[in-house]
Amino acid sequence: MDLSPTLAPANGFLTYFAEASGGNAEPQSGGPVLVMPPAKKPSRSHRWLHRLWLVVFVLFCLEVGIVLTVLPWTRLWTDNSLLVGLPAVKEFLNHGFVRGLVSGLGLIDIWMGVAEAVTYRESPRG
């Protein structure tokens, strides 16, 4: 099998999957070509929409993360009027490991938002 790039004259695509036909024979162009077309340049509105989505996502992650990190350690968590009729659930939610678990999820959520903001890259303008 020939692993050098072959230019098929009929369609003009470059492929690395050409069969070795021996000698200097013309490559066959009857089969499918396994080459991706060049990526389309994003429009200005698409680029701004992507930026806006990133800002909304990061702010959402930070807000939910801060709430989940702080809420289990406040009176709102321990003196919850919704759990008055469910003493077993209230006791379970007041265990330290449950509070730590919820706070840990909040920290992971904050980390997700910050990591998404830090690793954001735009495609080059064209």
Secondary structure by P-SEA (a helix, b strand, c coil): cccccccccccccccccccccccccccccccccccccccccccaaaaaaaaaaaaaaaaaaaaaaaaaacccccccccccccccccaaaaaaaacaaaaaaaaaaaaaaaaaaaaaaaaccccccc
